[in-house]
Amino acid sequence: MTRTSRSSGTARFATPELCQARSDAALARPDHLRNYVDGLPKGAPLPKWVKPELLPTIQVPTLLIHGRDDRVVSFETSLYLLANIPNSRLVLLNRCGHWAMIEHADEFNRLVADFIANN
């Protein structure tokens, strides 16, 4: 996967190929795509699906993985979760957008496997 845009030379993490692969995956399951789209408020940011007051009651170790260049979920959201979920850990991946599990698959899988093995 290329990390630069041909036109500008700037870093590009969501390549056209990655976007096409994600689009194809979504289109392969129209029921999932419909559920996702139906859950979005009319053009507004994604709603909070968890009551904030419940976060401190989470009793299991929690791993949060966030791409530094994520333009879908803000880094502040991950910081908020980290601050409010006891026994949580946040890993910030540099040069990574919203799809950490795809953009940095080996590192993502290693982080998850290590977290599960040690928690």
Biopython code that builds the backbone (N, CA, C, O; Angstrom):
import numpy as np
from Bio.PDB.StructureBuilder import StructureBuilder

atoms = [
    (1, "MET", "N", (0.854, -1.174, 0.000)),
    (1, "MET", "CA", (0.000, 0.000, 0.000)),
    (1, "MET", "C", (0.897, 1.234, 0.000)),
    (1, "MET", "O", (1.842, 1.332, 0.783)),
    (2, "THR", "N", (0.598, 2.134, -0.856)),
    (2, "THR", "CA", (1.363, 3.373, -0.925)),
    (2, "THR", "C", (0.955, 4.315, 0.202)),
    (2, "THR", "O", (-0.201, 4.334, 0.622)),
    (3, "ARG", "N", (1.894, 5.074, 0.672)),
    (3, "ARG", "CA", (1.618, 6.011, 1.755)),
    (3, "ARG", "C", (1.636, 7.449, 1.278)),
    (3, "ARG", "O", (1.460, 8.362, 2.084)),
    (4, "THR", "N", (1.842, 7.672, 0.000)),
    (4, "THR", "CA", (1.844, 9.052, -0.490)),
    (4, "THR", "C", (0.848, 9.204, -1.622)),
    (4, "THR", "O", (0.564, 8.263, -2.363)),
    (5, "SER", "N", (0.342, 10.377, -1.731)),
    (5, "SER", "CA", (-0.573, 10.724, -2.815)),
    (5, "SER", "C", (0.258, 11.102, -4.032)),
    (5, "SER", "O", (1.215, 11.867, -3.913)),
    (6, "ARG", "N", (-0.090, 10.585, -5.182)),
    (6, "ARG", "CA", (0.659, 10.925, -6.394)),
    (6, "ARG", "C", (0.568, 12.405, -6.720)),
    (6, "ARG", "O", (1.516, 12.988, -7.246)),
    (7, "SER", "N", (-0.567, 13.013, -6.409)),
    (7, "SER", "CA", (-0.758, 14.402, -6.817)),
    (7, "SER", "C", (-0.073, 15.403, -5.907)),
    (7, "SER", "O", (0.417, 16.430, -6.378)),
    (8, "SER", "N", (-0.029, 15.128, -4.626)),
    (8, "SER", "CA", (0.497, 16.149, -3.716)),
    (8, "SER", "C", (1.762, 15.746, -2.992)),
    (8, "SER", "O", (2.467, 16.604, -2.462)),
    (9, "GLY", "N", (2.069, 14.444, -2.955)),
    (9, "GLY", "CA", (3.241, 14.014, -2.220)),
    (9, "GLY", "C", (3.017, 13.984, -0.724)),
    (9, "GLY", "O", (3.945, 13.662, 0.017)),
    (10, "THR", "N", (1.825, 14.307, -0.247)),
    (10, "THR", "CA", (1.545, 14.303, 1.177)),
    (10, "THR", "C", (1.157, 12.909, 1.642)),
    (10, "THR", "O", (0.736, 12.078, 0.837)),
    (11, "ALA", "N", (1.297, 12.652, 2.929)),
    (11, "ALA", "CA", (0.950, 11.354, 3.486)),
    (11, "ALA", "C", (-0.513, 11.030, 3.213)),
    (11, "ALA", "O", (-1.395, 11.877, 3.352)),
    (12, "ARG", "N", (-0.742, 9.791, 2.823)),
    (12, "ARG", "CA", (-2.107, 9.358, 2.536)),
    (12, "ARG", "C", (-2.249, 7.946, 3.063)),
    (12, "ARG", "O", (-1.562, 7.036, 2.601)),
    (13, "PHE", "N", (-3.132, 7.756, 4.026)),
    (13, "PHE", "CA", (-3.270, 6.464, 4.678)),
    (13, "PHE", "C", (-4.476, 5.706, 4.173)),
    (13, "PHE", "O", (-4.441, 4.478, 4.103)),
    (14, "ALA", "N", (-5.532, 6.393, 3.821)),
    (14, "ALA", "CA", (-6.715, 5.756, 3.266)),
    (14, "ALA", "C", (-6.585, 5.831, 1.744)),
    (14, "ALA", "O", (-7.128, 6.727, 1.098)),
    (15, "THR", "N", (-5.855, 4.869, 1.197)),
    (15, "THR", "CA", (-5.615, 4.855, -0.240)),
    (15, "THR", "C", (-6.904, 4.535, -0.984)),
    (15, "THR", "O", (-7.848, 4.024, -0.381)),
    (16, "PRO", "N", (-6.964, 4.823, -2.268)),
    (16, "PRO", "CA", (-8.149, 4.446, -3.043)),
    (16, "PRO", "C", (-8.428, 2.938, -2.963)),
    (16, "PRO", "O", (-9.585, 2.519, -2.934)),
    (17, "GLU", "N", (-7.372, 2.135, -2.928)),
    (17, "GLU", "CA", (-7.553, 0.683, -2.835)),
    (17, "GLU", "C", (-8.186, 0.282, -1.503)),
    (17, "GLU", "O", (-9.066, -0.578, -1.466)),
    (18, "LEU", "N", (-7.747, 0.894, -0.426)),
    (18, "LEU", "CA", (-8.312, 0.600, 0.885)),
    (18, "LEU", "C", (-9.767, 1.044, 0.948)),
    (18, "LEU", "O", (-10.619, 0.315, 1.457)),
    (19, "CYS", "N", (-10.052, 2.221, 0.440)),
    (19, "CYS", "CA", (-11.434, 2.706, 0.429)),
    (19, "CYS", "C", (-12.322, 1.791, -0.404)),
    (19, "CYS", "O", (-13.456, 1.506, -0.020)),
    (20, "GLN", "N", (-11.810, 1.330, -1.543)),
    (20, "GLN", "CA", (-12.592, 0.421, -2.388)),
    (20, "GLN", "C", (-12.848, -0.897, -1.668)),
    (20, "GLN", "O", (-13.953, -1.435, -1.742)),
    (21, "ALA", "N", (-11.844, -1.423, -0.975)),
    (21, "ALA", "CA", (-12.009, -2.683, -0.241)),
    (21, "ALA", "C", (-13.063, -2.529, 0.857)),
    (21, "ALA", "O", (-13.890, -3.419, 1.053)),
    (22, "ARG", "N", (-13.034, -1.411, 1.567)),
    (22, "ARG", "CA", (-14.019, -1.182, 2.635)),
    (22, "ARG", "C", (-15.412, -1.003, 2.040)),
    (22, "ARG", "O", (-16.393, -1.488, 2.602)),
    (23, "SER", "N", (-15.503, -0.311, 0.909)),
    (23, "SER", "CA", (-16.787, -0.132, 0.244)),
    (23, "SER", "C", (-17.335, -1.478, -0.222)),
    (23, "SER", "O", (-18.516, -1.770, -0.033)),
    (24, "ASP", "N", (-16.478, -2.297, -0.831)),
    (24, "ASP", "CA", (-16.913, -3.619, -1.288)),
    (24, "ASP", "C", (-17.410, -4.469, -0.122)),
    (24, "ASP", "O", (-18.419, -5.164, -0.243)),
    (25, "ALA", "N", (-16.699, -4.413, 1.010)),
    (25, "ALA", "CA", (-17.118, -5.183, 2.187)),
    (25, "ALA", "C", (-18.474, -4.712, 2.688)),
    (25, "ALA", "O", (-19.320, -5.529, 3.050)),
    (26, "ALA", "N", (-18.689, -3.405, 2.712)),
    (26, "ALA", "CA", (-19.983, -2.868, 3.166)),
    (26, "ALA", "C", (-21.097, -3.252, 2.207)),
    (26, "ALA", "O", (-22.185, -3.635, 2.637)),
    (27, "LEU", "N", (-20.832, -3.152, 0.919)),
    (27, "LEU", "CA", (-21.850, -3.466, -0.077)),
    (27, "LEU", "C", (-22.185, -4.957, -0.123)),
    (27, "LEU", "O", (-23.268, -5.341, -0.564)),
    (28, "ALA", "N", (-21.254, -5.791, 0.332)),
    (28, "ALA", "CA", (-21.506, -7.231, 0.362)),
    (28, "ALA", "C", (-22.529, -7.608, 1.425)),
    (28, "ALA", "O", (-23.128, -8.681, 1.358)),
    (29, "ARG", "N", (-22.732, -6.736, 2.403)),
    (29, "ARG", "CA", (-23.707, -6.977, 3.469)),
    (29, "ARG", "C", (-24.642, -5.789, 3.561)),
    (29, "ARG", "O", (-24.520, -4.981, 4.482)),
    (30, "PRO", "N", (-25.583, -5.663, 2.621)),
    (30, "PRO", "CA", (-26.470, -4.501, 2.619)),
    (30, "PRO", "C", (-27.284, -4.377, 3.901)),
    (30, "PRO", "O", (-27.663, -3.269, 4.283)),
    (31, "ASP", "N", (-27.561, -5.496, 4.573)),
    (31, "ASP", "CA", (-28.297, -5.420, 5.837)),
    (31, "ASP", "C", (-27.465, -4.708, 6.905)),
    (31, "ASP", "O", (-28.002, -3.908, 7.671)),
    (32, "HIS", "N", (-26.160, -4.990, 6.964)),
    (32, "HIS", "CA", (-25.296, -4.300, 7.928)),
    (32, "HIS", "C", (-25.164, -2.826, 7.583)),
    (32, "HIS", "O", (-25.225, -1.958, 8.453)),
    (33, "LEU", "N", (-24.982, -2.562, 6.297)),
    (33, "LEU", "CA", (-24.848, -1.174, 5.857)),
    (33, "LEU", "C", (-26.118, -0.388, 6.175)),
    (33, "LEU", "O", (-26.042, 0.749, 6.641)),
    (34, "ARG", "N", (-27.279, -0.984, 5.928)),
    (34, "ARG", "CA", (-28.554, -0.326, 6.217)),
    (34, "ARG", "C", (-28.690, -0.047, 7.720)),
    (34, "ARG", "O", (-29.115, 1.039, 8.113)),
    (35, "ASN", "N", (-28.329, -1.027, 8.557)),
    (35, "ASN", "CA", (-28.388, -0.821, 10.007)),
    (35, "ASN", "C", (-27.482, 0.327, 10.447)),
    (35, "ASN", "O", (-27.855, 1.128, 11.303)),
    (36, "TYR", "N", (-26.295, 0.401, 9.858)),
    (36, "TYR", "CA", (-25.358, 1.461, 10.207)),
    (36, "TYR", "C", (-25.912, 2.821, 9.803)),
    (36, "TYR", "O", (-25.939, 3.758, 10.601)),
    (37, "VAL", "N", (-26.350, 2.913, 8.561)),
    (37, "VAL", "CA", (-26.856, 4.194, 8.062)),
    (37, "VAL", "C", (-28.114, 4.610, 8.820)),
    (37, "VAL", "O", (-28.280, 5.787, 9.138)),
    (38, "ASP", "N", (-29.000, 3.660, 9.111)),
    (38, "ASP", "CA", (-30.221, 3.977, 9.860)),
    (38, "ASP", "C", (-29.911, 4.476, 11.271)),
    (38, "ASP", "O", (-30.700, 5.213, 11.861)),
    (39, "GLY", "N", (-28.767, 4.075, 11.804)),
    (39, "GLY", "CA", (-28.392, 4.489, 13.150)),
    (39, "GLY", "C", (-27.796, 5.881, 13.222)),
    (39, "GLY", "O", (-27.631, 6.428, 14.312)),
    (40, "LEU", "N", (-27.473, 6.459, 12.082)),
    (40, "LEU", "CA", (-26.895, 7.804, 12.062)),
    (40, "LEU", "C", (-27.993, 8.856, 12.165)),
    (40, "LEU", "O", (-29.004, 8.767, 11.468)),
    (41, "PRO", "N", (-27.804, 9.845, 13.023)),
    (41, "PRO", "CA", (-28.765, 10.950, 13.001)),
    (41, "PRO", "C", (-28.603, 11.704, 11.675)),
    (41, "PRO", "O", (-27.576, 11.579, 11.009)),
    (42, "LYS", "N", (-29.572, 12.448, 11.313)),
    (42, "LYS", "CA", (-29.573, 13.126, 10.011)),
    (42, "LYS", "C", (-28.375, 14.063, 9.849)),
    (42, "LYS", "O", (-28.429, 15.230, 10.237)),
    (43, "GLY", "N", (-27.307, 13.543, 9.277)),
    (43, "GLY", "CA", (-26.129, 14.344, 8.967)),
    (43, "GLY", "C", (-25.314, 14.801, 10.161)),
    (43, "GLY", "O", (-24.312, 15.495, 9.983)),
    (44, "ALA", "N", (-25.707, 14.436, 11.370)),
    (44, "ALA", "CA", (-24.988, 14.875, 12.574)),
    (44, "ALA", "C", (-23.888, 13.873, 12.912)),
    (44, "ALA", "O", (-23.845, 12.787, 12.333)),
    (45, "PRO", "N", (-23.010, 14.217, 13.829)),
    (45, "PRO", "CA", (-21.989, 13.259, 14.257)),
    (45, "PRO", "C", (-22.641, 12.004, 14.829)),
    (45, "PRO", "O", (-23.818, 11.999, 15.191)),
    (46, "LEU", "N", (-21.858, 10.965, 14.899)),
    (46, "LEU", "CA", (-22.371, 9.708, 15.448)),
    (46, "LEU", "C", (-22.869, 9.923, 16.875)),
    (46, "LEU", "O", (-22.256, 10.666, 17.641)),
    (47, "PRO", "N", (-23.961, 9.285, 17.227)),
    (47, "PRO", "CA", (-24.455, 9.427, 18.604)),
    (47, "PRO", "C", (-23.592, 8.638, 19.575)),
    (47, "PRO", "O", (-22.865, 7.728, 19.178)),
    (48, "LYS", "N", (-23.678, 8.991, 20.841)),
    (48, "LYS", "CA", (-23.020, 8.199, 21.880)),
    (48, "LYS", "C", (-23.898, 6.984, 22.132)),
    (48, "LYS", "O", (-25.075, 7.115, 22.467)),
    (49, "TRP", "N", (-23.322, 5.811, 21.970)),
    (49, "TRP", "CA", (-24.092, 4.590, 22.146)),
    (49, "TRP", "C", (-23.962, 4.034, 23.548)),
    (49, "TRP", "O", (-24.615, 3.045, 23.882)),
    (50, "VAL", "N", (-23.140, 4.644, 24.365)),
    (50, "VAL", "CA", (-22.925, 4.190, 25.733)),
    (50, "VAL", "C", (-23.240, 5.345, 26.660)),
    (50, "VAL", "O", (-22.846, 6.485, 26.415)),
    (51, "LYS", "N", (-23.941, 5.041, 27.708)),
    (51, "LYS", "CA", (-24.199, 6.078, 28.713)),
    (51, "LYS", "C", (-22.886, 6.341, 29.449)),
    (51, "LYS", "O", (-22.302, 5.421, 30.020)),
    (52, "PRO", "N", (-22.419, 7.587, 29.438)),
    (52, "PRO", "CA", (-21.127, 7.899, 30.063)),
    (52, "PRO", "C", (-21.024, 7.453, 31.517)),
    (52, "PRO", "O", (-19.949, 7.066, 31.976)),
    (53, "GLU", "N", (-22.133, 7.506, 32.236)),
    (53, "GLU", "CA", (-22.081, 7.115, 33.652)),
    (53, "GLU", "C", (-21.826, 5.618, 33.842)),
    (53, "GLU", "O", (-21.505, 5.184, 34.948)),
    (54, "LEU", "N", (-21.964, 4.836, 32.786)),
    (54, "LEU", "CA", (-21.703, 3.396, 32.887)),
    (54, "LEU", "C", (-20.232, 3.042, 32.667)),
    (54, "LEU", "O", (-19.802, 1.949, 33.036)),
    (55, "LEU", "N", (-19.465, 3.940, 32.080)),
    (55, "LEU", "CA", (-18.063, 3.647, 31.793)),
    (55, "LEU", "C", (-17.265, 3.246, 33.034)),
    (55, "LEU", "O", (-16.506, 2.280, 32.966)),
    (56, "PRO", "N", (-17.401, 3.940, 34.160)),
    (56, "PRO", "CA", (-16.628, 3.543, 35.343)),
    (56, "PRO", "C", (-17.027, 2.174, 35.910)),
    (56, "PRO", "O", (-16.324, 1.632, 36.763)),
    (57, "THR", "N", (-18.132, 1.623, 35.452)),
    (57, "THR", "CA", (-18.568, 0.315, 35.964)),
    (57, "THR", "C", (-17.979, -0.846, 35.172)),
    (57, "THR", "O", (-18.169, -2.003, 35.545)),
    (58, "ILE", "N", (-17.272, -0.558, 34.094)),
    (58, "ILE", "CA", (-16.647, -1.628, 33.308)),
    (58, "ILE", "C", (-15.577, -2.278, 34.164)),
    (58, "ILE", "O", (-14.673, -1.603, 34.657)),
    (59, "GLN", "N", (-15.678, -3.579, 34.341)),
    (59, "GLN", "CA", (-14.797, -4.280, 35.276)),
    (59, "GLN", "C", (-13.708, -5.111, 34.602)),
    (59, "GLN", "O", (-12.866, -5.692, 35.286)),
    (60, "VAL", "N", (-13.713, -5.172, 33.292)),
    (60, "VAL", "CA", (-12.707, -5.976, 32.585)),
    (60, "VAL", "C", (-11.608, -5.077, 32.041)),
    (60, "VAL", "O", (-11.858, -3.916, 31.717)),
    (61, "PRO", "N", (-10.393, -5.605, 31.940)),
    (61, "PRO", "CA", (-9.332, -4.820, 31.305)),
    (61, "PRO", "C", (-9.767, -4.441, 29.888)),
    (61, "PRO", "O", (-10.360, -5.248, 29.172)),
    (62, "THR", "N", (-9.465, -3.211, 29.499)),
    (62, "THR", "CA", (-9.945, -2.685, 28.223)),
    (62, "THR", "C", (-8.785, -2.104, 27.423)),
    (62, "THR", "O", (-8.018, -1.283, 27.925)),
    (63, "LEU", "N", (-8.670, -2.541, 26.177)),
    (63, "LEU", "CA", (-7.638, -2.029, 25.276)),
    (63, "LEU", "C", (-8.294, -1.111, 24.254)),
    (63, "LEU", "O", (-9.235, -1.503, 23.565)),
    (64, "LEU", "N", (-7.791, 0.104, 24.165)),
    (64, "LEU", "CA", (-8.246, 1.081, 23.174)),
    (64, "LEU", "C", (-7.104, 1.293, 22.187)),
    (64, "LEU", "O", (-5.978, 1.576, 22.596)),
    (65, "ILE", "N", (-7.381, 1.160, 20.907)),
    (65, "ILE", "CA", (-6.362, 1.391, 19.878)),
    (65, "ILE", "C", (-6.889, 2.510, 18.989)),
    (65, "ILE", "O", (-7.997, 2.430, 18.459)),
    (66, "HIS", "N", (-6.084, 3.549, 18.834)),
    (66, "HIS", "CA", (-6.540, 4.725, 18.085)),
    (66, "HIS", "C", (-5.491, 5.128, 17.062)),
    (66, "HIS", "O", (-4.302, 5.186, 17.375)),
    (67, "GLY", "N", (-5.930, 5.407, 15.842)),
    (67, "GLY", "CA", (-5.049, 5.943, 14.807)),
    (67, "GLY", "C", (-4.920, 7.446, 14.973)),
    (67, "GLY", "O", (-5.919, 8.158, 15.075)),
    (68, "ARG", "N", (-3.697, 7.919, 14.998)),
    (68, "ARG", "CA", (-3.458, 9.349, 15.218)),
    (68, "ARG", "C", (-4.145, 10.225, 14.181)),
    (68, "ARG", "O", (-4.559, 11.344, 14.486)),
    (69, "ASP", "N", (-4.266, 9.726, 12.963)),
    (69, "ASP", "CA", (-4.851, 10.517, 11.891)),
    (69, "ASP", "C", (-6.307, 10.160, 11.617)),
    (69, "ASP", "O", (-6.826, 10.449, 10.539)),
    (70, "ASP", "N", (-6.962, 9.539, 12.578)),
    (70, "ASP", "CA", (-8.373, 9.159, 12.437)),
    (70, "ASP", "C", (-9.218, 10.415, 12.310)),
    (70, "ASP", "O", (-9.168, 11.295, 13.169)),
    (71, "ARG", "N", (-9.997, 10.496, 11.231)),
    (71, "ARG", "CA", (-10.884, 11.636, 11.029)),
    (71, "ARG", "C", (-12.344, 11.260, 11.271)),
    (71, "ARG", "O", (-13.242, 12.063, 11.018)),
    (72, "VAL", "N", (-12.583, 10.040, 11.760)),
    (72, "VAL", "CA", (-13.940, 9.594, 12.071)),
    (72, "VAL", "C", (-14.203, 9.719, 13.566)),
    (72, "VAL", "O", (-15.234, 10.246, 13.984)),
    (73, "VAL", "N", (-13.267, 9.232, 14.359)),
    (73, "VAL", "CA", (-13.384, 9.289, 15.825)),
    (73, "VAL", "C", (-12.233, 10.150, 16.330)),
    (73, "VAL", "O", (-11.072, 9.883, 16.017)),
    (74, "SER", "N", (-12.543, 11.166, 17.096)),
    (74, "SER", "CA", (-11.498, 12.073, 17.580)),
    (74, "SER", "C", (-10.635, 11.401, 18.641)),
    (74, "SER", "O", (-11.090, 10.521, 19.371)),
    (75, "PHE", "N", (-9.384, 11.834, 18.707)),
    (75, "PHE", "CA", (-8.470, 11.334, 19.735)),
    (75, "PHE", "C", (-9.012, 11.658, 21.127)),
    (75, "PHE", "O", (-8.811, 10.897, 22.073)),
    (76, "GLU", "N", (-9.695, 12.782, 21.240)),
    (76, "GLU", "CA", (-10.292, 13.160, 22.531)),
    (76, "GLU", "C", (-11.312, 12.127, 23.004)),
    (76, "GLU", "O", (-11.471, 11.926, 24.208)),
    (77, "THR", "N", (-11.996, 11.475, 22.080)),
    (77, "THR", "CA", (-12.940, 10.422, 22.459)),
    (77, "THR", "C", (-12.200, 9.277, 23.129)),
    (77, "THR", "O", (-12.639, 8.767, 24.160)),
    (78, "SER", "N", (-11.077, 8.873, 22.548)),
    (78, "SER", "CA", (-10.288, 7.799, 23.159)),
    (78, "SER", "C", (-9.714, 8.226, 24.507)),
    (78, "SER", "O", (-9.654, 7.425, 25.440)),
    (79, "LEU", "N", (-9.291, 9.487, 24.611)),
    (79, "LEU", "CA", (-8.787, 9.988, 25.900)),
    (79, "LEU", "C", (-9.898, 9.984, 26.955)),
    (79, "LEU", "O", (-9.658, 9.663, 28.119)),
    (80, "TYR", "N", (-11.103, 10.340, 26.539)),
    (80, "TYR", "CA", (-12.251, 10.328, 27.444)),
    (80, "TYR", "C", (-12.513, 8.906, 27.943)),
    (80, "TYR", "O", (-12.717, 8.683, 29.137)),
    (81, "LEU", "N", (-12.505, 7.950, 27.011)),
    (81, "LEU", "CA", (-12.720, 6.552, 27.408)),
    (81, "LEU", "C", (-11.615, 6.093, 28.348)),
    (81, "LEU", "O", (-11.890, 5.432, 29.349)),
    (82, "LEU", "N", (-10.386, 6.431, 28.041)),
    (82, "LEU", "CA", (-9.249, 6.057, 28.891)),
    (82, "LEU", "C", (-9.402, 6.619, 30.301)),
    (82, "LEU", "O", (-9.129, 5.933, 31.286)),
    (83, "ALA", "N", (-9.835, 7.857, 30.387)),
    (83, "ALA", "CA", (-9.986, 8.508, 31.690)),
    (83, "ALA", "C", (-11.147, 7.948, 32.494)),
    (83, "ALA", "O", (-11.170, 8.077, 33.718)),
    (84, "ASN", "N", (-12.111, 7.328, 31.824)),
    (84, "ASN", "CA", (-13.325, 6.911, 32.523)),
    (84, "ASN", "C", (-13.535, 5.410, 32.640)),
    (84, "ASN", "O", (-14.450, 4.971, 33.338)),
    (85, "ILE", "N", (-12.715, 4.622, 31.977)),
    (85, "ILE", "CA", (-12.810, 3.169, 32.105)),
    (85, "ILE", "C", (-11.643, 2.706, 32.976)),
    (85, "ILE", "O", (-10.483, 2.817, 32.579)),
    (86, "PRO", "N", (-11.956, 2.185, 34.166)),
    (86, "PRO", "CA", (-10.877, 1.699, 35.024)),
    (86, "PRO", "C", (-10.104, 0.578, 34.315)),
    (86, "PRO", "O", (-10.682, -0.177, 33.534)),
    (87, "ASN", "N", (-8.840, 0.477, 34.580)),
    (87, "ASN", "CA", (-8.003, -0.591, 34.033)),
    (87, "ASN", "C", (-8.048, -0.616, 32.500)),
    (87, "ASN", "O", (-8.128, -1.677, 31.880)),
    (88, "SER", "N", (-7.995, 0.575, 31.913)),
    (88, "SER", "CA", (-7.958, 0.658, 30.451)),
    (88, "SER", "C", (-6.564, 1.104, 30.009)),
    (88, "SER", "O", (-5.815, 1.725, 30.763)),
    (89, "ARG", "N", (-6.254, 0.769, 28.785)),
    (89, "ARG", "CA", (-4.966, 1.131, 28.197)),
    (89, "ARG", "C", (-5.237, 1.659, 26.798)),
    (89, "ARG", "O", (-6.040, 1.087, 26.061)),
    (90, "LEU", "N", (-4.569, 2.755, 26.426)),
    (90, "LEU", "CA", (-4.721, 3.352, 25.103)),
    (90, "LEU", "C", (-3.403, 3.268, 24.349)),
    (90, "LEU", "O", (-2.356, 3.650, 24.870)),
    (91, "VAL", "N", (-3.460, 2.769, 23.126)),
    (91, "VAL", "CA", (-2.304, 2.747, 22.238)),
    (91, "VAL", "C", (-2.629, 3.658, 21.061)),
    (91, "VAL", "O", (-3.644, 3.481, 20.388)),
    (92, "LEU", "N", (-1.772, 4.617, 20.824)),
    (92, "LEU", "CA", (-1.930, 5.553, 19.713)),
    (92, "LEU", "C", (-0.972, 5.132, 18.600)),
    (92, "LEU", "O", (0.238, 5.059, 18.813)),
    (93, "LEU", "N", (-1.514, 4.857, 17.416)),
    (93, "LEU", "CA", (-0.692, 4.445, 16.284)),
    (93, "LEU", "C", (-0.439, 5.640, 15.374)),
    (93, "LEU", "O", (-1.377, 6.273, 14.888)),
    (94, "ASN", "N", (0.827, 5.939, 15.151)),
    (94, "ASN", "CA", (1.224, 7.024, 14.273)),
    (94, "ASN", "C", (1.014, 6.605, 12.820)),
    (94, "ASN", "O", (1.037, 5.415, 12.507)),
    (95, "ARG", "N", (0.811, 7.579, 11.935)),
    (95, "ARG", "CA", (0.571, 7.325, 10.515)),
    (95, "ARG", "C", (-0.538, 6.299, 10.323)),
    (95, "ARG", "O", (-0.387, 5.331, 9.578)),
    (96, "CYS", "N", (-1.647, 6.526, 11.003)),
    (96, "CYS", "CA", (-2.764, 5.587, 10.955)),
    (96, "CYS", "C", (-4.069, 6.361, 11.032)),
    (96, "CYS", "O", (-4.210, 7.290, 11.828)),
    (97, "GLY", "N", (-5.019, 5.970, 10.197)),
    (97, "GLY", "CA", (-6.334, 6.585, 10.203)),
    (97, "GLY", "C", (-7.325, 5.761, 11.009)),
    (97, "GLY", "O", (-6.982, 5.223, 12.062)),
    (98, "HIS", "N", (-8.538, 5.663, 10.520)),
    (98, "HIS", "CA", (-9.630, 5.012, 11.243)),
    (98, "HIS", "C", (-9.553, 3.488, 11.205)),
    (98, "HIS", "O", (-10.121, 2.829, 12.076)),
    (99, "TRP", "N", (-8.877, 2.924, 10.237)),
    (99, "TRP", "CA", (-8.876, 1.480, 10.054)),
    (99, "TRP", "C", (-7.568, 0.859, 10.534)),
    (99, "TRP", "O", (-6.852, 0.235, 9.751)),
    (100, "ALA", "N", (-7.258, 1.026, 11.800)),
    (100, "ALA", "CA", (-6.003, 0.509, 12.364)),
    (100, "ALA", "C", (-5.848, -0.980, 12.112)),
    (100, "ALA", "O", (-4.740, -1.451, 11.854)),
    (101, "MET", "N", (-6.938, -1.725, 12.182)),
    (101, "MET", "CA", (-6.866, -3.165, 12.011)),
    (101, "MET", "C", (-6.505, -3.563, 10.582)),
    (101, "MET", "O", (-6.117, -4.705, 10.334)),
    (102, "ILE", "N", (-6.632, -2.632, 9.652)),
    (102, "ILE", "CA", (-6.262, -2.890, 8.261)),
    (102, "ILE", "C", (-4.954, -2.182, 7.928)),
    (102, "ILE", "O", (-4.055, -2.773, 7.330)),
    (103, "GLU", "N", (-4.852, -0.915, 8.317)),
    (103, "GLU", "CA", (-3.686, -0.113, 7.973)),
    (103, "GLU", "C", (-2.414, -0.606, 8.646)),
    (103, "GLU", "O", (-1.325, -0.493, 8.083)),
    (104, "HIS", "N", (-2.550, -1.148, 9.840)),
    (104, "HIS", "CA", (-1.405, -1.669, 10.604)),
    (104, "HIS", "C", (-1.776, -3.038, 11.168)),
    (104, "HIS", "O", (-1.701, -3.269, 12.375)),
    (105, "ALA", "N", (-2.177, -3.936, 10.277)),
    (105, "ALA", "CA", (-2.732, -5.226, 10.693)),
    (105, "ALA", "C", (-1.787, -6.021, 11.598)),
    (105, "ALA", "O", (-2.223, -6.547, 12.622)),
    (106, "ASP", "N", (-0.521, -6.117, 11.245)),
    (106, "ASP", "CA", (0.406, -6.918, 12.058)),
    (106, "ASP", "C", (0.552, -6.347, 13.463)),
    (106, "ASP", "O", (0.491, -7.081, 14.450)),
    (107, "GLU", "N", (0.745, -5.036, 13.547)),
    (107, "GLU", "CA", (0.893, -4.410, 14.866)),
    (107, "GLU", "C", (-0.407, -4.500, 15.661)),
    (107, "GLU", "O", (-0.384, -4.790, 16.857)),
    (108, "PHE", "N", (-1.526, -4.256, 15.009)),
    (108, "PHE", "CA", (-2.832, -4.349, 15.665)),
    (108, "PHE", "C", (-3.031, -5.748, 16.242)),
    (108, "PHE", "O", (-3.392, -5.897, 17.410)),
    (109, "ASN", "N", (-2.798, -6.762, 15.430)),
    (109, "ASN", "CA", (-2.983, -8.141, 15.891)),
    (109, "ASN", "C", (-2.039, -8.494, 17.025)),
    (109, "ASN", "O", (-2.429, -9.186, 17.966)),
    (110, "ARG", "N", (-0.790, -8.022, 16.945)),
    (110, "ARG", "CA", (0.175, -8.260, 18.023)),
    (110, "ARG", "C", (-0.277, -7.593, 19.320)),
    (110, "ARG", "O", (-0.195, -8.195, 20.390)),
    (111, "LEU", "N", (-0.753, -6.356, 19.225)),
    (111, "LEU", "CA", (-1.242, -5.645, 20.416)),
    (111, "LEU", "C", (-2.412, -6.374, 21.057)),
    (111, "LEU", "O", (-2.451, -6.545, 22.276)),
    (112, "VAL", "N", (-3.367, -6.805, 20.237)),
    (112, "VAL", "CA", (-4.550, -7.505, 20.760)),
    (112, "VAL", "C", (-4.150, -8.843, 21.367)),
    (112, "VAL", "O", (-4.584, -9.178, 22.468)),
    (113, "ALA", "N", (-3.323, -9.611, 20.655)),
    (113, "ALA", "CA", (-2.901, -10.925, 21.176)),
    (113, "ALA", "C", (-2.155, -10.773, 22.496)),
    (113, "ALA", "O", (-2.394, -11.531, 23.435)),
    (114, "ASP", "N", (-1.250, -9.796, 22.573)),
    (114, "ASP", "CA", (-0.503, -9.568, 23.814)),
    (114, "ASP", "C", (-1.442, -9.132, 24.947)),
    (114, "ASP", "O", (-1.305, -9.585, 26.083)),
    (115, "PHE", "N", (-2.379, -8.264, 24.631)),
    (115, "PHE", "CA", (-3.309, -7.791, 25.641)),
    (115, "PHE", "C", (-4.152, -8.952, 26.194)),
    (115, "PHE", "O", (-4.342, -9.075, 27.404)),
    (116, "ILE", "N", (-4.645, -9.788, 25.296)),
    (116, "ILE", "CA", (-5.459, -10.929, 25.722)),
    (116, "ILE", "C", (-4.618, -11.914, 26.536)),
    (116, "ILE", "O", (-5.070, -12.425, 27.561)),
    (117, "ALA", "N", (-3.401, -12.176, 26.075)),
    (117, "ALA", "CA", (-2.533, -13.133, 26.776)),
    (117, "ALA", "C", (-2.174, -12.665, 28.187)),
    (117, "ALA", "O", (-1.967, -13.481, 29.086)),
    (118, "ASN", "N", (-2.105, -11.363, 28.369)),
    (118, "ASN", "CA", (-1.672, -10.830, 29.671)),
    (118, "ASN", "C", (-2.788, -10.258, 30.518)),
    (118, "ASN", "O", (-2.529, -9.682, 31.575)),
    (119, "ASN", "N", (-4.013, -10.405, 30.078)),
    (119, "ASN", "CA", (-5.123, -9.889, 30.859)),
    (119, "ASN", "C", (-6.192, -10.957, 30.976)),
    (119, "ASN", "O", (-7.227, -10.729, 31.602)),
]
sb = StructureBuilder()
sb.init_structure("model")
sb.init_model(0)
sb.init_chain("A")
sb.init_seg("    ")
for serial, (resi, resn, name, xyz) in enumerate(atoms, 1):
    if name == "N":
        sb.init_residue(resn, " ", resi, " ")
    sb.init_atom(name, np.array(xyz, "f"), 0.0, 1.0, " ", f" {name:<3s}", serial, name[0])
structure = sb.get_structure()
